[in-house]
């Protein structure tokens, strides 16, 4: 039979072990400032007429995207995180720079280009 003292020792060990949990990620999201800086730098070096695939190779997966068809031509917008607005753990569109593609080619970037494409 387990004595009260032994039982208390087991409970205390369990409670102390629960406080030792460490959650480690693979590093994704650890350096959002570096990601934003890198995205701004890469975007500033883009050229009008680049293919969507070439842009994605340089910038990776966008934070968000949308697509529509106008006059039979596909318009696709990729949103890349470039600046910080609110520390909420989420990337919202007001923290991104939109890159606009028509027919798979880059036609421009920035809010005014995005609004005119819509």
N, CA, C and O atoms as CSV, one atom per row, in Angstrom:
chain,resi,resn,atom,element,x,y,z
A,1,UNK,N,N,0.833,-1.179,0.000
A,1,UNK,CA,C,0.000,0.000,0.000
A,1,UNK,C,C,0.879,1.244,0.000
A,1,UNK,O,O,1.920,1.279,0.656
A,2,UNK,N,N,0.451,2.272,-0.745
A,2,UNK,CA,C,1.229,3.504,-0.866
A,2,UNK,C,C,0.855,4.427,0.292
A,2,UNK,O,O,-0.321,4.653,0.574
A,3,UNK,N,N,1.875,4.949,0.947
A,3,UNK,CA,C,1.633,5.866,2.056
A,3,UNK,C,C,1.301,7.251,1.509
A,3,UNK,O,O,1.563,7.541,0.342
A,4,UNK,N,N,0.746,8.072,2.325
A,4,UNK,CA,C,0.393,9.441,1.940
A,4,UNK,C,C,1.640,10.217,1.507
A,4,UNK,O,O,1.576,11.000,0.559
A,5,UNK,N,N,2.752,10.015,2.177
A,5,UNK,CA,C,3.989,10.717,1.836
A,5,UNK,C,C,4.468,10.303,0.444
A,5,UNK,O,O,4.899,11.149,-0.339
A,6,UNK,N,N,4.393,9.005,0.133
A,6,UNK,CA,C,4.803,8.531,-1.191
A,6,UNK,C,C,3.885,9.097,-2.276
A,6,UNK,O,O,4.333,9.498,-3.350
A,7,UNK,N,N,2.613,9.116,-1.969
A,7,UNK,CA,C,1.635,9.654,-2.903
A,7,UNK,C,C,1.922,11.126,-3.181
A,7,UNK,O,O,1.872,11.548,-4.336
A,8,UNK,N,N,2.216,11.907,-2.164
A,8,UNK,CA,C,2.501,13.330,-2.312
A,8,UNK,C,C,3.777,13.550,-3.140
A,8,UNK,O,O,3.837,14.479,-3.945
A,9,UNK,N,N,4.788,12.706,-2.946
A,9,UNK,CA,C,6.018,12.817,-3.718
A,9,UNK,C,C,5.726,12.588,-5.198
A,9,UNK,O,O,6.224,13.320,-6.054
A,10,UNK,N,N,4.916,11.570,-5.497
A,10,UNK,CA,C,4.561,11.273,-6.879
A,10,UNK,C,C,3.795,12.452,-7.499
A,10,UNK,O,O,4.075,12.837,-8.634
A,11,UNK,N,N,2.853,13.013,-6.779
A,11,UNK,CA,C,2.074,14.151,-7.264
A,11,UNK,C,C,2.984,15.357,-7.511
A,11,UNK,O,O,2.864,16.019,-8.542
A,12,UNK,N,N,3.880,15.643,-6.583
A,12,UNK,CA,C,4.795,16.774,-6.751
A,12,UNK,C,C,5.718,16.572,-7.949
A,12,UNK,O,O,5.988,17.525,-8.680
A,13,UNK,N,N,6.200,15.363,-8.162
A,13,UNK,CA,C,7.036,15.075,-9.329
A,13,UNK,C,C,6.264,15.272,-10.624
A,13,UNK,O,O,6.801,15.806,-11.595
A,14,UNK,N,N,5.012,14.845,-10.642
A,14,UNK,CA,C,4.189,15.010,-11.838
A,14,UNK,C,C,3.950,16.493,-12.131
A,14,UNK,O,O,4.030,16.921,-13.282
A,15,UNK,N,N,3.661,17.263,-11.104
A,15,UNK,CA,C,3.420,18.689,-11.291
A,15,UNK,C,C,4.684,19.420,-11.751
A,15,UNK,O,O,4.618,20.306,-12.602
A,16,UNK,N,N,5.818,19.050,-11.191
A,16,UNK,CA,C,7.052,19.721,-11.596
A,16,UNK,C,C,7.430,19.343,-13.018
A,16,UNK,O,O,7.986,20.167,-13.744
A,17,UNK,N,N,7.140,18.112,-13.433
A,17,UNK,CA,C,7.443,17.692,-14.804
A,17,UNK,C,C,6.553,18.432,-15.802
A,17,UNK,O,O,6.981,18.720,-16.919
A,18,UNK,N,N,5.338,18.736,-15.411
A,18,UNK,CA,C,4.421,19.444,-16.307
A,18,UNK,C,C,4.928,20.843,-16.614
A,18,UNK,O,O,4.641,21.377,-17.686
A,19,UNK,N,N,5.667,21.440,-15.709
A,19,UNK,CA,C,6.213,22.768,-15.931
A,19,UNK,C,C,7.444,22.779,-16.814
A,19,UNK,O,O,7.952,23.852,-17.142
A,20,UNK,N,N,7.934,21.624,-17.204
A,20,UNK,CA,C,9.160,21.534,-17.997
A,20,UNK,C,C,8.893,21.320,-19.474
A,20,UNK,O,O,9.818,20.992,-20.217
A,21,UNK,N,N,7.670,21.493,-19.919
A,21,UNK,CA,C,7.340,21.279,-21.316
A,21,UNK,C,C,7.912,22.418,-22.144
A,21,UNK,O,O,7.713,23.588,-21.817
A,22,UNK,N,N,8.619,22.081,-23.211
A,22,UNK,CA,C,9.196,23.060,-24.116
A,22,UNK,C,C,8.624,22.807,-25.496
A,22,UNK,O,O,8.672,21.687,-26.005
A,23,UNK,N,N,8.084,23.851,-26.097
A,23,UNK,CA,C,7.558,23.733,-27.448
A,23,UNK,C,C,8.552,24.401,-28.369
A,23,UNK,O,O,8.828,25.594,-28.237
A,24,UNK,N,N,9.086,23.642,-29.295
A,24,UNK,CA,C,10.068,24.154,-30.245
A,24,UNK,C,C,9.524,23.986,-31.647
A,24,UNK,O,O,9.058,22.909,-32.018
A,25,UNK,N,N,9.585,25.053,-32.422
A,25,UNK,CA,C,9.162,24.981,-33.817
A,25,UNK,C,C,10.390,24.796,-34.684
A,25,UNK,O,O,11.519,24.818,-34.193
A,26,UNK,N,N,10.169,24.617,-35.958
A,26,UNK,CA,C,11.281,24.453,-36.892
A,26,UNK,C,C,11.889,25.789,-37.305
A,26,UNK,O,O,12.693,25.853,-38.236
A,27,UNK,N,N,11.497,26.858,-36.605
A,27,UNK,CA,C,12.033,28.178,-36.917
A,27,UNK,C,C,11.094,29.012,-37.764
A,27,UNK,O,O,11.329,30.208,-37.939
A,28,UNK,N,N,10.036,28.417,-38.296
A,28,UNK,CA,C,9.091,29.150,-39.135
A,28,UNK,C,C,8.431,30.247,-38.308
A,28,UNK,O,O,7.914,29.983,-37.222
A,29,UNK,N,N,8.447,31.461,-38.810
A,29,UNK,CA,C,7.796,32.565,-38.136
A,29,UNK,C,C,8.613,33.188,-37.026
A,29,UNK,O,O,8.163,34.147,-36.399
A,30,UNK,N,N,9.816,32.663,-36.764
A,30,UNK,CA,C,10.637,33.206,-35.692
A,30,UNK,C,C,11.173,34.587,-36.016
A,30,UNK,O,O,11.357,35.404,-35.113
A,31,UNK,N,N,11.424,34.861,-37.272
A,31,UNK,CA,C,12.041,36.117,-37.633
A,31,UNK,C,C,11.213,36.853,-38.678
A,31,UNK,O,O,11.624,36.975,-39.832
A,32,UNK,N,N,10.053,37.340,-38.273
A,32,UNK,CA,C,9.157,38.014,-39.197
A,32,UNK,C,C,9.738,39.318,-39.708
A,32,UNK,O,O,9.432,39.735,-40.824
A,33,UNK,N,N,10.576,39.970,-38.905
A,33,UNK,CA,C,11.188,41.215,-39.363
A,33,UNK,C,C,12.134,40.954,-40.529
A,33,UNK,O,O,12.180,41.733,-41.481
A,34,UNK,N,N,12.887,39.863,-40.456
A,34,UNK,CA,C,13.790,39.501,-41.549
A,34,UNK,C,C,12.999,39.140,-42.805
A,34,UNK,O,O,13.386,39.503,-43.916
A,35,UNK,N,N,11.886,38.421,-42.618
A,35,UNK,CA,C,11.035,38.063,-43.760
A,35,UNK,C,C,10.522,39.322,-44.454
A,35,UNK,O,O,10.564,39.416,-45.681
A,36,UNK,N,N,10.041,40.284,-43.679
A,36,UNK,CA,C,9.521,41.530,-44.250
A,36,UNK,C,C,10.618,42.293,-44.975
A,36,UNK,O,O,10.401,42.779,-46.085
A,37,UNK,N,N,11.785,42.405,-44.368
A,37,UNK,CA,C,12.893,43.110,-44.989
A,37,UNK,C,C,13.291,42.440,-46.303
A,37,UNK,O,O,13.495,43.106,-47.318
A,38,UNK,N,N,13.398,41.120,-46.265
A,38,UNK,CA,C,13.773,40.358,-47.456
A,38,UNK,C,C,12.732,40.520,-48.560
A,38,UNK,O,O,13.086,40.689,-49.726
A,39,UNK,N,N,11.453,40.468,-48.200
A,39,UNK,CA,C,10.391,40.646,-49.194
A,39,UNK,C,C,10.440,42.036,-49.826
A,39,UNK,O,O,10.296,42.169,-51.042
A,40,UNK,N,N,10.646,43.080,-49.001
A,40,UNK,CA,C,10.733,44.445,-49.553
A,40,UNK,C,C,11.910,44.561,-50.512
A,40,UNK,O,O,11.793,45.149,-51.587
A,41,UNK,N,N,13.041,43.997,-50.114
A,41,UNK,CA,C,14.246,44.050,-50.953
A,41,UNK,C,C,14.028,43.315,-52.277
A,41,UNK,O,O,14.388,43.815,-53.343
A,42,UNK,N,N,13.436,42.129,-52.193
A,42,UNK,CA,C,13.199,41.338,-53.403
A,42,UNK,C,C,12.198,42.025,-54.316
A,42,UNK,O,O,12.404,42.079,-55.528
A,43,UNK,N,N,11.118,42.552,-53.752
A,43,UNK,CA,C,10.093,43.235,-54.554
A,43,UNK,C,C,10.695,44.444,-55.262
A,43,UNK,O,O,10.355,44.712,-56.414
A,44,UNK,N,N,11.581,45.176,-54.596
A,44,UNK,CA,C,12.170,46.361,-55.231
A,44,UNK,C,C,13.044,45.994,-56.427
A,44,UNK,O,O,13.333,46.851,-57.262
A,45,UNK,N,N,13.469,44.734,-56.522
A,45,UNK,CA,C,14.278,44.296,-57.653
A,45,UNK,C,C,13.509,43.599,-58.753
A,45,UNK,O,O,14.108,43.139,-59.724
A,46,UNK,N,N,12.177,43.508,-58.622
A,46,UNK,CA,C,11.373,42.858,-59.652
A,46,UNK,C,C,11.267,43.727,-60.897
A,46,UNK,O,O,11.435,44.945,-60.836
A,47,UNK,N,N,10.987,43.087,-62.024
A,47,UNK,CA,C,10.836,43.789,-63.288
A,47,UNK,C,C,9.442,43.529,-63.862
A,47,UNK,O,O,8.946,42.404,-63.812
A,48,UNK,N,N,8.827,44.552,-64.395
A,48,UNK,CA,C,7.544,44.396,-65.075
A,48,UNK,C,C,7.740,43.370,-66.199
A,48,UNK,O,O,8.747,43.399,-66.906
A,49,UNK,N,N,6.775,42.473,-66.354
A,49,UNK,CA,C,6.843,41.452,-67.394
A,49,UNK,C,C,7.394,40.121,-66.910
A,49,UNK,O,O,7.364,39.137,-67.649
A,50,UNK,N,N,7.905,40.072,-65.657
A,50,UNK,CA,C,8.397,38.797,-65.128
A,50,UNK,C,C,7.231,37.824,-65.015
A,50,UNK,O,O,6.089,38.232,-64.806
A,51,UNK,N,N,7.525,36.541,-65.155
A,51,UNK,CA,C,6.463,35.542,-65.030
A,51,UNK,C,C,6.099,35.342,-63.563
A,51,UNK,O,O,6.905,35.579,-62.663
A,52,UNK,N,N,4.875,34.902,-63.353
A,52,UNK,CA,C,4.409,34.624,-61.999
A,52,UNK,C,C,5.291,33.559,-61.351
A,52,UNK,O,O,5.600,33.652,-60.163
A,53,UNK,N,N,5.693,32.563,-62.112
A,53,UNK,CA,C,6.537,31.497,-61.574
A,53,UNK,C,C,7.892,32.035,-61.126
A,53,UNK,O,O,8.395,31.645,-60.073
A,54,UNK,N,N,8.481,32.920,-61.913
A,54,UNK,CA,C,9.779,33.491,-61.538
A,54,UNK,C,C,9.669,34.314,-60.255
A,54,UNK,O,O,10.549,34.251,-59.397
A,55,UNK,N,N,8.599,35.078,-60.126
A,55,UNK,CA,C,8.379,35.877,-58.917
A,55,UNK,C,C,8.203,34.956,-57.711
A,55,UNK,O,O,8.770,35.210,-56.648
A,56,UNK,N,N,7.418,33.889,-57.871
A,56,UNK,CA,C,7.212,32.955,-56.754
A,56,UNK,C,C,8.505,32.251,-56.366
A,56,UNK,O,O,8.717,31.953,-55.190
A,57,UNK,N,N,9.364,31.983,-57.332
A,57,UNK,CA,C,10.659,31.374,-57.008
A,57,UNK,C,C,11.501,32.315,-56.163
A,57,UNK,O,O,12.232,31.869,-55.279
A,58,UNK,N,N,11.407,33.594,-56.425
A,58,UNK,CA,C,12.187,34.579,-55.665
A,58,UNK,C,C,11.596,34.857,-54.285
A,58,UNK,O,O,12.330,35.017,-53.310
A,59,UNK,N,N,10.261,34.912,-54.207
A,59,UNK,CA,C,9.609,35.325,-52.966
A,59,UNK,C,C,8.993,34.180,-52.157
A,59,UNK,O,O,8.719,34.347,-50.969
A,60,UNK,N,N,8.777,33.050,-52.770
A,60,UNK,CA,C,8.158,31.937,-52.054
A,60,UNK,C,C,6.642,32.051,-52.036
A,60,UNK,O,O,6.043,32.733,-52.868
A,61,UNK,N,N,6.046,31.380,-51.086
A,61,UNK,CA,C,4.588,31.334,-50.958
A,61,UNK,C,C,4.065,32.660,-50.425
A,61,UNK,O,O,4.577,33.164,-49.425
A,62,UNK,N,N,3.058,33.233,-51.069
A,62,UNK,CA,C,2.506,34.502,-50.584
A,62,UNK,C,C,1.685,34.315,-49.315
A,62,UNK,O,O,1.245,33.210,-48.998
A,63,UNK,N,N,1.489,35.410,-48.599
A,63,UNK,CA,C,0.656,35.386,-47.395
A,63,UNK,C,C,-0.815,35.210,-47.760
A,63,UNK,O,O,-1.595,34.675,-46.972
A,64,UNK,N,N,-1.189,35.661,-48.955
A,64,UNK,CA,C,-2.578,35.575,-49.414
A,64,UNK,C,C,-2.574,35.753,-50.932
A,64,UNK,O,O,-1.572,36.167,-51.514
A,65,UNK,N,N,-3.693,35.438,-51.560
A,65,UNK,CA,C,-3.810,35.637,-52.999
A,65,UNK,C,C,-5.274,35.737,-53.384
A,65,UNK,O,O,-6.163,35.350,-52.625
A,66,UNK,N,N,-5.508,36.260,-54.571
A,66,UNK,CA,C,-6.858,36.264,-55.146
A,66,UNK,C,C,-6.725,36.272,-56.656
A,66,UNK,O,O,-5.683,36.642,-57.198
A,67,UNK,N,N,-7.784,35.861,-57.326
A,67,UNK,CA,C,-7.769,35.809,-58.787
A,67,UNK,C,C,-9.156,36.136,-59.311
A,67,UNK,O,O,-10.166,35.900,-58.648
A,68,UNK,N,N,-9.180,36.690,-60.530
A,68,UNK,CA,C,-10.444,36.979,-61.193
A,68,UNK,C,C,-10.195,36.974,-62.689
A,68,UNK,O,O,-9.050,36.982,-63.142
A,69,UNK,N,N,-11.259,36.961,-63.435
A,69,UNK,CA,C,-11.157,37.004,-64.887
A,69,UNK,C,C,-11.847,38.269,-65.364
A,69,UNK,O,O,-12.980,38.556,-64.979
A,70,UNK,N,N,-11.150,39.026,-66.209
A,70,UNK,CA,C,-11.723,40.249,-66.759
A,70,UNK,C,C,-11.450,40.255,-68.259
A,70,UNK,O,O,-10.303,40.159,-68.693
A,71,UNK,N,N,-12.508,40.369,-69.036
A,71,UNK,CA,C,-12.400,40.357,-70.503
A,71,UNK,C,C,-11.647,39.129,-71.002
A,71,UNK,O,O,-10.858,39.211,-71.944
A,72,UNK,N,N,-11.901,37.986,-70.358
A,72,UNK,CA,C,-11.286,36.730,-70.765
A,72,UNK,C,C,-9.838,36.557,-70.356
A,72,UNK,O,O,-9.198,35.579,-70.742
A,73,UNK,N,N,-9.313,37.491,-69.579
A,73,UNK,CA,C,-7.912,37.418,-69.154
A,73,UNK,C,C,-7.847,37.234,-67.636
A,73,UNK,O,O,-8.555,37.905,-66.884
A,74,UNK,N,N,-6.985,36.313,-67.202
A,74,UNK,CA,C,-6.841,36.070,-65.764
A,74,UNK,C,C,-6.018,37.169,-65.119
A,74,UNK,O,O,-4.951,37.542,-65.607
A,75,UNK,N,N,-6.535,37.678,-64.017
A,75,UNK,CA,C,-5.796,38.632,-63.183
A,75,UNK,C,C,-5.592,37.939,-61.844
A,75,UNK,O,O,-6.554,37.528,-61.195
A,76,UNK,N,N,-4.343,37.812,-61.438
A,76,UNK,CA,C,-4.007,37.160,-60.171
A,76,UNK,C,C,-3.194,38.141,-59.338
A,76,UNK,O,O,-2.309,38.831,-59.844
A,77,UNK,N,N,-3.518,38.186,-58.036
A,77,UNK,CA,C,-2.814,39.083,-57.123
A,77,UNK,C,C,-2.217,38.229,-56.010
A,77,UNK,O,O,-2.920,37.456,-55.358
A,78,UNK,N,N,-0.909,38.379,-55.802
A,78,UNK,CA,C,-0.213,37.705,-54.713
A,78,UNK,C,C,0.155,38.765,-53.683
A,78,UNK,O,O,0.685,39.820,-54.034
A,79,UNK,N,N,-0.123,38.488,-52.421
A,79,UNK,CA,C,0.134,39.439,-51.341
A,79,UNK,C,C,1.295,38.925,-50.496
A,79,UNK,O,O,1.222,37.832,-49.934
A,80,UNK,N,N,2.371,39.717,-50.405
A,80,UNK,CA,C,3.542,39.351,-49.619
A,80,UNK,C,C,3.697,40.302,-48.437
A,80,UNK,O,O,3.572,41.518,-48.580
A,81,UNK,N,N,3.971,39.729,-47.274
A,81,UNK,CA,C,4.145,40.514,-46.050
A,81,UNK,C,C,5.380,41.401,-46.180
A,81,UNK,O,O,6.483,40.919,-46.439
A,82,UNK,N,N,5.173,42.722,-45.994
A,82,UNK,CA,C,6.283,43.662,-46.125
A,82,UNK,C,C,6.373,44.663,-44.980
A,82,UNK,O,O,7.386,45.351,-44.854
A,83,UNK,N,N,5.365,44.764,-44.158
A,83,UNK,CA,C,5.405,45.699,-43.043
A,83,UNK,C,C,4.462,45.251,-41.934
A,83,UNK,O,O,3.594,44.405,-42.147
A,84,UNK,N,N,4.642,45.823,-40.753
A,84,UNK,CA,C,3.931,45.434,-39.549
A,84,UNK,C,C,2.947,46.531,-39.154
A,84,UNK,O,O,3.274,47.716,-39.206
A,85,UNK,N,N,1.757,46.131,-38.765
A,85,UNK,CA,C,0.749,47.095,-38.297
A,85,UNK,C,C,0.308,46.800,-36.861
A,85,UNK,O,O,0.227,47.703,-36.028
A,86,UNK,N,N,0.023,45.516,-36.586
A,86,UNK,CA,C,-0.548,45.149,-35.290
A,86,UNK,C,C,0.030,43.816,-34.836
A,86,UNK,O,O,0.090,42.860,-35.609
A,87,UNK,N,N,0.448,43.762,-33.593
A,87,UNK,CA,C,1.033,42.538,-33.048
A,87,UNK,C,C,-0.078,41.599,-32.594
A,87,UNK,O,O,-0.420,41.540,-31.413
A,88,UNK,N,N,-0.639,40.858,-33.569
A,88,UNK,CA,C,-1.727,39.945,-33.244
A,88,UNK,C,C,-1.442,38.520,-33.720
A,88,UNK,O,O,-2.291,37.638,-33.588
A,89,UNK,N,N,-0.254,38.296,-34.270
A,89,UNK,CA,C,0.101,36.958,-34.730
A,89,UNK,C,C,-0.476,36.594,-36.082
A,89,UNK,O,O,-0.244,35.489,-36.574
A,90,UNK,N,N,-1.218,37.494,-36.688
A,90,UNK,CA,C,-1.838,37.252,-37.984
A,90,UNK,C,C,-1.298,38.250,-39.009
A,90,UNK,O,O,-0.992,39.395,-38.676
A,91,UNK,N,N,-1.186,37.803,-40.248
A,91,UNK,CA,C,-0.817,38.710,-41.329
A,91,UNK,C,C,-2.101,39.129,-42.028
A,91,UNK,O,O,-2.819,38.300,-42.587
A,92,UNK,N,N,-2.377,40.417,-41.989
A,92,UNK,CA,C,-3.564,40.953,-42.648
A,92,UNK,C,C,-3.133,41.672,-43.927
A,92,UNK,O,O,-1.958,41.997,-44.098
A,93,UNK,N,N,-4.074,41.914,-44.806
A,93,UNK,CA,C,-3.753,42.520,-46.101
A,93,UNK,C,C,-3.099,43.886,-45.964
A,93,UNK,O,O,-2.293,44.267,-46.814
A,94,UNK,N,N,-3.427,44.633,-44.915
A,94,UNK,CA,C,-2.806,45.946,-44.747
A,94,UNK,C,C,-1.345,45.848,-44.310
A,94,UNK,O,O,-0.681,46.871,-44.142
A,95,UNK,N,N,-0.839,44.628,-44.123
A,95,UNK,CA,C,0.565,44.401,-43.794
A,95,UNK,C,C,1.318,43.781,-44.985
A,95,UNK,O,O,2.439,43.294,-44.838
A,96,UNK,N,N,0.686,43.808,-46.150
A,96,UNK,CA,C,1.270,43.171,-47.323
A,96,UNK,C,C,1.394,44.154,-48.480
A,96,UNK,O,O,0.807,45.237,-48.476
A,97,UNK,N,N,2.183,43.735,-49.472
A,97,UNK,CA,C,2.274,44.454,-50.738
A,97,UNK,C,C,1.685,43.549,-51.815
A,97,UNK,O,O,2.143,42.420,-51.992
A,98,UNK,N,N,0.672,44.035,-52.538
A,98,UNK,CA,C,0.081,43.216,-53.600
A,98,UNK,C,C,0.919,43.266,-54.877
A,98,UNK,O,O,1.384,44.331,-55.284
A,99,UNK,N,N,1.106,42.105,-55.501
A,99,UNK,CA,C,1.771,41.980,-56.797
A,99,UNK,C,C,0.716,41.524,-57.789
A,99,UNK,O,O,0.080,40.492,-57.577
A,100,UNK,N,N,0.517,42.271,-58.866
A,100,UNK,CA,C,-0.574,42.022,-59.801
A,100,UNK,C,C,-0.024,41.409,-61.094
A,100,UNK,O,O,0.932,41.911,-61.684
A,101,UNK,N,N,-0.661,40.301,-61.517
A,101,UNK,CA,C,-0.277,39.592,-62.731
A,101,UNK,C,C,-1.468,39.545,-63.673
A,101,UNK,O,O,-2.594,39.288,-63.247
A,102,UNK,N,N,-1.219,39.797,-64.964
A,102,UNK,CA,C,-2.228,39.622,-66.010
A,102,UNK,C,C,-1.675,38.603,-66.987
A,102,UNK,O,O,-0.572,38.760,-67.510
A,103,UNK,N,N,-2.446,37.564,-67.225
A,103,UNK,CA,C,-1.998,36.532,-68.143
A,103,UNK,C,C,-0.685,35.894,-67.717
A,103,UNK,O,O,0.097,35.452,-68.559
A,104,UNK,N,N,-0.442,35.845,-66.414
A,104,UNK,CA,C,0.769,35.219,-65.894
A,104,UNK,C,C,2.000,36.108,-65.867
A,104,UNK,O,O,3.078,35.648,-65.492
A,105,UNK,N,N,1.863,37.392,-66.262
A,105,UNK,CA,C,2.994,38.316,-66.269
A,105,UNK,C,C,2.764,39.447,-65.267
A,105,UNK,O,O,1.650,39.951,-65.128
A,106,UNK,N,N,3.822,39.834,-64.580
A,106,UNK,CA,C,3.762,40.914,-63.599
A,106,UNK,C,C,3.500,42.243,-64.299
A,106,UNK,O,O,4.252,42.649,-65.186
A,107,UNK,N,N,2.419,42.920,-63.890
A,107,UNK,CA,C,2.099,44.224,-64.478
A,107,UNK,C,C,2.354,45.365,-63.499
A,107,UNK,O,O,2.334,46.533,-63.887
A,108,UNK,N,N,2.592,45.033,-62.231
A,108,UNK,CA,C,2.891,46.073,-61.250
A,108,UNK,C,C,2.659,45.579,-59.837
A,108,UNK,O,O,2.204,44.456,-59.620
A,109,UNK,N,N,2.982,46.443,-58.871
A,109,UNK,CA,C,2.759,46.113,-57.464
A,109,UNK,C,C,2.439,47.382,-56.701
A,109,UNK,O,O,2.733,48.492,-57.146
A,110,UNK,N,N,1.839,47.194,-55.562
A,110,UNK,CA,C,1.425,48.312,-54.724
A,110,UNK,C,C,-0.089,48.461,-54.718
A,110,UNK,O,O,-0.798,47.898,-55.552
A,111,UNK,N,N,-0.551,49.229,-53.762
A,111,UNK,CA,C,-1.994,49.385,-53.541
A,111,UNK,C,C,-2.708,50.016,-54.735
A,111,UNK,O,O,-3.807,49.586,-55.085
A,112,UNK,N,N,-2.107,51.031,-55.371
A,112,UNK,CA,C,-2.793,51.689,-56.494
A,112,UNK,C,C,-2.936,50.757,-57.697
A,112,UNK,O,O,-3.954,50.787,-58.387
A,113,UNK,N,N,-1.931,49.938,-57.946
A,113,UNK,CA,C,-2.010,48.963,-59.046
A,113,UNK,C,C,-3.097,47.932,-58.730
A,113,UNK,O,O,-3.892,47.564,-59.595
A,114,UNK,N,N,-3.115,47.477,-57.484
A,114,UNK,CA,C,-4.121,46.495,-57.056
A,114,UNK,C,C,-5.529,47.063,-57.217
A,114,UNK,O,O,-6.411,46.388,-57.746
A,115,UNK,N,N,-5.744,48.294,-56.767
A,115,UNK,CA,C,-7.087,48.880,-56.849
A,115,UNK,C,C,-7.520,49.084,-58.298
A,115,UNK,O,O,-8.700,48.918,-58.605
A,116,UNK,N,N,-6.617,49.432,-59.185
A,116,UNK,CA,C,-6.989,49.621,-60.586
A,116,UNK,C,C,-7.256,48.280,-61.280
A,116,UNK,O,O,-8.019,48.226,-62.245
A,117,UNK,N,N,-6.639,47.212,-60.800
A,117,UNK,CA,C,-6.862,45.880,-61.402
A,117,UNK,C,C,-8.200,45.292,-60.990
A,117,UNK,O,O,-8.737,44.436,-61.693
A,118,UNK,N,N,-8.736,45.723,-59.890
A,118,UNK,CA,C,-10.004,45.185,-59.392
A,118,UNK,C,C,-11.112,45.779,-60.195
A,118,UNK,O,O,-12.280,45.473,-59.956
